[in-house]
């Protein structure tokens, strides 16, 4: 477990954006979201499954793609 404060605990602003969602069928989708926090811009790639009527993230990969705006 990491011993770091969350952006909210440090009072840092977050800029989150959904870049795209592609629903492949009734129970499978992929999404890419962009998060600006902790001094950087990250993009998350999410695999989602619909199980018992609820969408769940089952896999996540991410990459740092830039520096946060001031």
Contact map, one row per residue, 1 for C-alpha under 8 A:
1110000000000000000000000000000000000000000000000000000000000000000000
1111000000000000000000000000000000000000000000000000000000000000000000
1111100000000000000000000000000000000000000000000000000000000000000000
0111110000000000000000000000000000000000000000000000000000000000000000
0011111011000000000000000000000000000000000000000000000000000000000000
0001111111000000000000000000000000000000000000000000000000000000000000
0000111111111100000000000000000000001100000000000000000000000000000000
0000011111111000000000000000000000000000000000000000000000000000000000
0000111111110000000000000000000000000000000000000000000000000000000000
0000111111110000000000000000000000000000000000000000000000000000000000
0000001111111000000000000000000000000000000000000000000000000000000000
0000001111111100000000000000000000001100000000000000000000000000000000
0000001100111110000000000000000000001000000000000000000000000000000000
0000001000011111000000000000000000111000000000000000000000000000000000
0000000000001111100000000000000000111000000000000000000000000000000000
0000000000000111110000000000000011110000000000000000000000000000000000
0000000000000011111000000000000011100000000000000000000000000000000000
0000000000000001111110000000001111000000000000000000000000000000000000
0000000000000000111110000000001111000000000000000000000000000000000000
0000000000000000011111000000001110000000000000000000000000000000000000
0000000000000000011111100000111100000000000000000000000000000000000000
0000000000000000000111110000111000000000000000000000000000000000000000
0000000000000000000011111111110000000000000000000000000000000000000000
0000000000000000000001111111110000000000000000000000000000000000000000
0000000000000000000000111111100000000000000000000000000000000000000000
0000000000000000000000111111000000000000000000000100000000000000000000
0000000000000000000000111111100000000000000000001110000000000000000000
0000000000000000000000111111110000000000000000111100000000000000000000
0000000000000000000011111011111000000000000000111000000000000000000000
0000000000000000000011110001111100000000000011110000000000000000000000
0000000000000000011111000000111110000000000011110000000000000000000000
0000000000000000011110000000011111000000001111000000000000000000000000
0000000000000001111100000000001111100000001110000000000000000000000000
0000000000000001111000000000000111110000111100000000000000000000000000
0000000000000111100000000000000011111000111100000000000000000000000000
0000000000000111000000000000000001111111110000000000000000000000000100
0000001000011110000000000000000000111111100000000000000000000000000100
0000001000010000000000000000000000011111000000000000000000000000000100
0000000000000000000000000000000000011111100000000000000000000000001100
0000000000000000000000000000000000011111110000000000000000000001111100
0000000000000000000000000000000001111011111000000000000000000001111100
0000000000000000000000000000000001110001111100000000000000000111110000
0000000000000000000000000000000111100000111110000000000000000111100000
0000000000000000000000000000000111100000011111000000000000011110000000
0000000000000000000000000000011110000000001111100000000000011100000000
0000000000000000000000000000011100000000000111110000000011111000000000
0000000000000000000000000001111000000000000011111000000011110000000000
0000000000000000000000000001111000000000000001111100001111100000000000
0000000000000000000000000011100000000000000000111110001111000000000000
0000000000000000000000000111000000000000000000011111111100000000000000
0000000000000000000000000010000000000000000000001111111100000000000000
0000000000000000000000000000000000000000000000000111110000000000000000
0000000000000000000000000000000000000000000000000111111000000000000000
0000000000000000000000000000000000000000000000000111111100000000000000
0000000000000000000000000000000000000000000000011110111110000000000000
0000000000000000000000000000000000000000000000011110011111000000000000
0000000000000000000000000000000000000000000001111000001111110000000000
0000000000000000000000000000000000000000000001111000000111110000000000
0000000000000000000000000000000000000000000001110000000011111000000000
0000000000000000000000000000000000000000000111100000000011111100000000
0000000000000000000000000000000000000000000111000000000000111110000000
0000000000000000000000000000000000000000011110000000000000011111000000
0000000000000000000000000000000000000000011100000000000000001111100000
0000000000000000000000000000000000000001111000000000000000000111110000
0000000000000000000000000000000000000001111000000000000000000011111000
0000000000000000000000000000000000000001110000000000000000000001111100
0000000000000000000000000000000000000011100000000000000000000000111110
0000000000000000000000000000000000011111100000000000000000000000011111
0000000000000000000000000000000000000000000000000000000000000000001111
0000000000000000000000000000000000000000000000000000000000000000000111
